[in-house]
Amino acid sequence: MAETLSGPLDVLASGFAYAEDPRWRDGRLYFSDMYGGKVHRVDLAGRVETVLDLGDGTPSGLGFMPNGDLLVVSMFERVLLR
């Protein structure tokens, strides 16, 4: 198990194809599973929820509008989704 300055690291969630681009918002961590074609969010208890399924798409970069709307870059399709 790896250690940080504040102590050991714990696995919060697992089983993703290629998880990347974590963004913290409203008490949950949002991240894209690029090769899984989905965007998920997870709470500190480890409950994972899929918030977007792009099917064959490749979600990559994430962001949020000032009103809270999720922004997703679908990398190989070269589009920005809201």
Secondary structure, DSSP 8 states (H G I E B T S, - for coil): --EETTEE--------SSEEEEEEETTEEEEEEGGGTEEEEE-TT--EEEEEE-TT--EEEEEE-TT--EEEEETTTTEEE-
